[in-house]
Amino acid sequence: MEALYREAILDHYKHPRRKGHLDAPDIQYHDHNPFCGDELTIELKVEDGVVVDAAFDGRGCAISQATASMIMEEIVGLSVDEL
């Protein structure tokens, strides 16, 4: 089971999904971790309170970048209240 998780993390790190920027995002959030240096910007397009597109950009360790990739895939279709 552990190998499966490791494989998924490495796949998302090497081949990130939804990495980049959106044209005219409705929501944009940027933050950084002063302890490790990771930086992340999240951009969302929202229609009628539902996330219709999502993207991220940034730099950091494999875990932070893979996690951002995984989360971007999961939040499309959720309401803003569910985030």
DOBA-903075 format. One record per residue: residue in three letters; x, y, z of N, C-alpha, C, CB in turn; residue number from 1. Coordinates in steps of 0.02 Angstrom, whole numbers, padded with zeros to 5 digits. Glycine has a CB too. Example, Ala and Ser with C-alpha at 12.3 -4.5 7.8 and 13.67 -1.06 7.14 Angstrom:
+-----+--------+---------+--------+---------+----------+--------+--------+---------+--------+---------+----------+--------+-----+
! res ! n_east ! n_north !   n_up ! ca_east ! ca_north !  ca_up ! c_east ! c_north !   c_up ! cb_east ! cb_north !  cb_up !   n !
+-----+--------+---------+--------+---------+----------+--------+--------+---------+--------+---------+----------+--------+-----+
! ALA !  00660 !  -00284 !  00390 !   00615 !   -00225 !  00390 !  00660 !  -00165 !  00390 !   00565 !   -00224 !  00452 !   1 !
! SER !  00642 !  -00112 !  00354 !   00684 !   -00053 !  00357 !  00645 !   00002 !  00394 !   00704 !   -00030 !  00286 !   2 !
+-----+--------+---------+--------+---------+----------+--------+--------+---------+--------+---------+----------+--------+-----+
//
This chain:
+-----+--------+---------+--------+---------+----------+--------+--------+---------+--------+---------+----------+--------+-----+
! res ! n_east ! n_north !   n_up ! ca_east ! ca_north !  ca_up ! c_east ! c_north !   c_up ! cb_east ! cb_north !  cb_up !   n !
+-----+--------+---------+--------+---------+----------+--------+--------+---------+--------+---------+----------+--------+-----+
! MET !  00041 !  -00060 !  00000 !   00000 !    00000 !  00000 !  00044 !   00063 !  00000 !  -00047 !    00000 !  00060 !   1 !
! GLU !  00097 !   00062 !  00040 !   00141 !    00120 !  00043 !  00173 !   00135 ! -00025 !   00196 !    00108 !  00095 !   2 !
! ALA !  00190 !   00082 ! -00061 !   00219 !    00091 ! -00128 !  00170 !   00124 ! -00175 !   00242 !    00024 ! -00156 !   3 !
! LEU !  00106 !   00108 ! -00168 !   00054 !    00138 ! -00210 !  00050 !   00213 ! -00198 !  -00013 !    00105 ! -00197 !   4 !
! TYR !  00051 !   00234 ! -00135 !   00049 !    00305 ! -00119 !  00111 !   00340 ! -00145 !   00043 !    00315 ! -00043 !   5 !
! ARG !  00169 !   00310 ! -00136 !   00231 !    00339 ! -00160 !  00230 !   00347 ! -00236 !   00291 !    00294 ! -00139 !   6 !
! GLU !  00202 !   00297 ! -00271 !   00197 !    00300 ! -00343 !  00151 !   00358 ! -00365 !   00169 !    00234 ! -00370 !   7 !
! ALA !  00095 !   00367 ! -00331 !   00049 !    00421 ! -00348 !  00081 !   00489 ! -00336 !  -00016 !    00415 ! -00306 !   8 !
! ILE !  00117 !   00496 ! -00282 !   00150 !    00559 ! -00266 !  00203 !   00575 ! -00320 !   00183 !    00557 ! -00197 !   9 !
! LEU !  00243 !   00526 ! -00337 !   00295 !    00537 ! -00388 !  00264 !   00553 ! -00456 !   00340 !    00476 ! -00393 !  10 !
! ASP !  00209 !   00520 ! -00473 !   00176 !    00534 ! -00537 !  00151 !   00605 ! -00540 !   00118 !    00485 ! -00548 !  11 !
! HIS !  00118 !   00629 ! -00487 !   00093 !    00697 ! -00485 !  00150 !   00748 ! -00483 !   00047 !    00708 ! -00425 !  12 !
! TYR !  00205 !   00731 ! -00452 !   00262 !    00776 ! -00450 !  00295 !   00781 ! -00519 !   00314 !    00752 ! -00398 !  13 !
! LYS !  00304 !   00725 ! -00552 !   00337 !    00725 ! -00618 !  00291 !   00750 ! -00674 !   00362 !    00655 ! -00634 !  14 !
! HIS !  00226 !   00737 ! -00666 !   00177 !    00756 ! -00717 !  00119 !   00793 ! -00683 !   00151 !    00692 ! -00755 !  15 !
! PRO !  00131 !   00854 ! -00659 !   00078 !    00889 ! -00622 !  00018 !   00904 ! -00665 !   00106 !    00954 ! -00593 !  16 !
! ARG ! -00040 !   00896 ! -00636 !  -00103 !    00912 ! -00669 ! -00123 !   00983 ! -00650 !  -00159 !    00861 ! -00650 !  17 !
! ARG ! -00148 !   01019 ! -00699 !  -00175 !    01086 ! -00688 ! -00122 !   01135 ! -00663 !  -00231 !    01083 ! -00640 !  18 !
! LYS ! -00059 !   01126 ! -00682 !  -00007 !    01173 ! -00663 ! -00004 !   01227 ! -00716 !   00062 !    01138 ! -00655 !  19 !
! GLY ! -00005 !   01289 ! -00694 !  -00003 !    01346 ! -00739 ! -00047 !   01401 ! -00713 !  -00024 !    01325 ! -00810 !  20 !
! HIS ! -00072 !   01442 ! -00758 !  -00114 !    01498 ! -00738 ! -00178 !   01498 ! -00779 !  -00077 !    01565 ! -00747 !  21 !
! LEU ! -00232 !   01524 ! -00749 !  -00296 !    01532 ! -00783 ! -00301 !   01603 ! -00811 !  -00355 !    01517 ! -00736 !  22 !
! ASP ! -00337 !   01611 ! -00866 !  -00353 !    01678 ! -00890 ! -00408 !   01706 ! -00846 !  -00376 !    01676 ! -00965 !  23 !
! ALA ! -00396 !   01764 ! -00816 !  -00444 !    01800 ! -00775 ! -00477 !   01756 ! -00721 !  -00498 !    01829 ! -00819 !  24 !
! PRO ! -00438 !   01730 ! -00674 !  -00468 !    01689 ! -00621 ! -00513 !   01732 ! -00576 !  -00413 !    01656 ! -00578 !  25 !
! ASP ! -00565 !   01701 ! -00549 !  -00610 !    01736 ! -00503 ! -00579 !   01740 ! -00433 !  -00678 !    01702 ! -00500 !  26 !
! ILE ! -00541 !   01689 ! -00416 !  -00509 !    01686 ! -00350 ! -00435 !   01670 ! -00361 !  -00543 !    01634 ! -00303 !  27 !
! GLN ! -00392 !   01707 ! -00328 !  -00321 !    01692 ! -00330 ! -00293 !   01697 ! -00259 !  -00283 !    01742 ! -00379 !  28 !
! TYR ! -00254 !   01647 ! -00240 !  -00225 !    01645 ! -00173 ! -00152 !   01626 ! -00178 !  -00263 !    01595 ! -00127 !  29 !
! HIS ! -00109 !   01664 ! -00145 !  -00037 !    01650 ! -00146 ! -00013 !   01646 ! -00074 !   00003 !    01704 ! -00186 !  30 !
! ASP !  00030 !   01598 ! -00060 !   00060 !    01592 !  00006 !  00127 !   01558 !  00001 !   00013 !    01553 !  00055 !  31 !
! HIS !  00165 !   01565 !  00053 !   00231 !    01532 !  00055 !  00243 !   01507 !  00126 !   00287 !    01581 !  00033 !  32 !
! ASN !  00286 !   01458 !  00130 !   00304 !    01429 !  00195 !  00374 !   01455 !  00211 !   00302 !    01351 !  00194 !  33 !
! PRO !  00380 !   01499 !  00262 !   00445 !    01528 !  00278 !  00495 !   01477 !  00306 !   00436 !    01584 !  00327 !  34 !
! PHE !  00471 !   01420 !  00328 !   00515 !    01370 !  00357 !  00551 !   01328 !  00304 !   00476 !    01325 !  00403 !  35 !
! CYS !  00515 !   01310 !  00251 !   00546 !    01267 !  00200 !  00555 !   01301 !  00133 !   00505 !    01204 !  00191 !  36 !
! GLY !  00523 !   01359 !  00123 !   00530 !    01396 !  00061 !  00480 !   01379 !  00007 !   00597 !    01385 !  00035 !  37 !
! ASP !  00435 !   01333 !  00019 !   00384 !    01317 ! -00031 !  00341 !   01379 ! -00045 !   00339 !    01258 ! -00008 !  38 !
! GLU !  00323 !   01389 ! -00109 !   00277 !    01442 ! -00129 !  00223 !   01412 ! -00173 !   00315 !    01499 ! -00167 !  39 !
! LEU !  00163 !   01438 ! -00166 !   00107 !    01410 ! -00204 !  00056 !   01465 ! -00219 !   00073 !    01353 ! -00166 !  40 !
! THR !  00034 !   01467 ! -00281 !  -00021 !    01511 ! -00302 ! -00076 !   01466 ! -00329 !   00003 !    01564 ! -00355 !  41 !
! ILE ! -00137 !   01478 ! -00305 !  -00195 !    01440 ! -00327 ! -00242 !   01489 ! -00362 !  -00231 !    01404 ! -00267 !  42 !
! GLU ! -00268 !   01469 ! -00420 !  -00316 !    01510 ! -00457 ! -00378 !   01468 ! -00472 !  -00284 !    01537 ! -00523 !  43 !
! LEU ! -00436 !   01500 ! -00462 !  -00499 !    01465 ! -00473 ! -00545 !   01506 ! -00518 !  -00534 !    01450 ! -00407 !  44 !
! LYS ! -00582 !   01473 ! -00561 !  -00638 !    01502 ! -00598 ! -00700 !   01474 ! -00565 !  -00635 !    01486 ! -00675 !  45 !
! VAL ! -00747 !   01520 ! -00549 !  -00808 !    01501 ! -00513 ! -00868 !   01525 ! -00552 !  -00808 !    01529 ! -00441 !  46 !
! GLU ! -00917 !   01482 ! -00561 !  -00981 !    01500 ! -00592 ! -01037 !   01475 ! -00548 !  -00987 !    01470 ! -00664 !  47 !
! ASP ! -01082 !   01520 ! -00530 !  -01139 !    01504 ! -00487 ! -01117 !   01468 ! -00423 !  -01188 !    01460 ! -00525 !  48 !
! GLY ! -01060 !   01490 ! -00395 !  -01037 !    01463 ! -00332 ! -01002 !   01396 ! -00336 !  -01093 !    01456 ! -00286 !  49 !
! VAL ! -00989 !   01372 ! -00398 !  -00957 !    01307 ! -00408 ! -00890 !   01317 ! -00445 !  -01003 !    01259 ! -00449 !  50 !
! VAL ! -00838 !   01283 ! -00423 !  -00773 !    01286 ! -00455 ! -00777 !   01250 ! -00522 !  -00717 !    01254 ! -00410 !  51 !
! VAL ! -00766 !   01287 ! -00577 !  -00769 !    01257 ! -00644 ! -00700 !   01247 ! -00674 !  -00811 !    01301 ! -00689 !  52 !
! ASP ! -00649 !   01279 ! -00646 !  -00581 !    01268 ! -00669 ! -00534 !   01287 ! -00613 !  -00566 !    01310 ! -00734 !  53 !
! ALA ! -00476 !   01255 ! -00611 !  -00427 !    01268 ! -00558 ! -00357 !   01257 ! -00585 !  -00440 !    01222 ! -00497 !  54 !
! ALA ! -00311 !   01296 ! -00559 !  -00240 !    01288 ! -00578 ! -00197 !   01310 ! -00520 !  -00224 !    01330 ! -00642 !  55 !
! PHE ! -00135 !   01286 ! -00522 !  -00086 !    01307 ! -00471 ! -00019 !   01319 ! -00504 !  -00080 !    01254 ! -00414 !  56 !
! ASP !  00021 !   01358 ! -00471 !   00090 !    01368 ! -00492 !  00131 !   01379 ! -00430 !   00097 !    01428 ! -00542 !  57 !
! GLY !  00193 !   01363 ! -00434 !   00236 !    01373 ! -00376 !  00297 !   01329 ! -00379 !   00199 !    01361 ! -00312 !  58 !
! ARG !  00333 !   01330 ! -00325 !   00392 !    01289 ! -00320 !  00396 !   01261 ! -00249 !   00457 !    01329 ! -00338 !  59 !
! GLY !  00427 !   01205 ! -00244 !   00434 !    01175 ! -00178 !  00453 !   01102 ! -00183 !   00370 !    01183 ! -00139 !  60 !
! CYS !  00448 !   01068 ! -00128 !   00466 !    00998 ! -00125 !  00416 !   00955 ! -00163 !   00471 !    00975 ! -00051 !  61 !
! ALA !  00435 !   00893 ! -00174 !   00393 !    00846 ! -00211 !  00325 !   00838 ! -00178 !   00427 !    00778 ! -00217 !  62 !
! ILE !  00324 !   00836 ! -00111 !   00260 !    00827 ! -00076 !  00213 !   00886 ! -00087 !   00273 !    00817 !  00000 !  63 !
! SER !  00238 !   00947 ! -00081 !   00194 !    01005 ! -00089 !  00169 !   01011 ! -00160 !   00231 !    01069 ! -00069 !  64 !
! GLN !  00212 !   00999 ! -00209 !   00191 !    01005 ! -00279 !  00143 !   00949 ! -00299 !   00252 !    01004 ! -00324 !  65 !
! ALA !  00156 !   00888 ! -00277 !   00111 !    00832 ! -00291 !  00044 !   00842 ! -00258 !   00142 !    00766 ! -00268 !  66 !
! THR !  00044 !   00867 ! -00196 !  -00018 !    00879 ! -00160 ! -00060 !   00932 ! -00195 !  -00004 !    00901 ! -00088 !  67 !
! ALA ! -00028 !   00986 ! -00218 !  -00064 !    01038 ! -00254 ! -00096 !   01010 ! -00317 !  -00017 !    01097 ! -00272 !  68 !
! SER ! -00059 !   00968 ! -00353 !  -00085 !    00937 ! -00414 ! -00146 !   00893 ! -00398 !  -00030 !    00895 ! -00447 !  69 !
! MET ! -00141 !   00854 ! -00346 !  -00197 !    00810 ! -00326 ! -00258 !   00850 ! -00305 !  -00175 !    00764 ! -00270 !  70 !
! ILE ! -00247 !   00902 ! -00267 !  -00303 !    00943 ! -00243 ! -00338 !   00978 ! -00301 !  -00278 !    00995 ! -00192 !  71 !
! MET ! -00300 !   01004 ! -00348 !  -00331 !    01038 ! -00405 ! -00378 !   00992 ! -00443 !  -00277 !    01065 ! -00453 !  72 !
! GLU ! -00360 !   00929 ! -00449 !  -00404 !    00881 ! -00483 ! -00468 !   00869 ! -00443 !  -00368 !    00814 ! -00493 !  73 !
! GLU ! -00463 !   00871 ! -00378 !  -00520 !    00854 ! -00335 ! -00570 !   00911 ! -00325 !  -00496 !    00832 ! -00268 !  74 !
! ILE ! -00548 !   00974 ! -00331 !  -00593 !    01029 ! -00313 ! -00638 !   01052 ! -00370 !  -00553 !    01087 ! -00289 !  75 !
! VAL ! -00621 !   01036 ! -00432 !  -00665 !    01055 ! -00487 ! -00731 !   01018 ! -00479 !  -00632 !    01038 ! -00557 !  76 !
! GLY ! -00785 !   01057 ! -00479 !  -00852 !    01030 ! -00468 ! -00878 !   01041 ! -00398 !  -00851 !    00957 ! -00483 !  77 !
! LEU ! -00834 !   01060 ! -00352 !  -00857 !    01074 ! -00283 ! -00883 !   01145 ! -00278 !  -00799 !    01063 ! -00233 !  78 !
! SER ! -00927 !   01156 ! -00231 !  -00949 !    01225 ! -00218 ! -00895 !   01260 ! -00178 !  -01018 !    01226 ! -00180 !  79 !
! VAL ! -00896 !   01326 ! -00182 !  -00847 !    01366 ! -00144 ! -00855 !   01352 ! -00070 !  -00856 !    01441 ! -00159 !  80 !
! ASP ! -00916 !   01340 ! -00047 !  -00928 !    01325 !  00024 ! -00896 !   01260 !  00045 !  -01003 !    01323 !  00038 !  81 !
! GLU ! -00887 !   01214 ! -00001 !  -00857 !    01149 !  00015 ! -00781 !   01152 !  00020 !  -00876 !    01098 ! -00036 !  82 !
! LEU ! -00751 !   01205 ! -00004 !  -00678 !    01210 ! -00003 ! -00652 !   01222 !  00066 !  -00654 !    01266 ! -00049 !  83 !
+-----+--------+---------+--------+---------+----------+--------+--------+---------+--------+---------+----------+--------+-----+
//
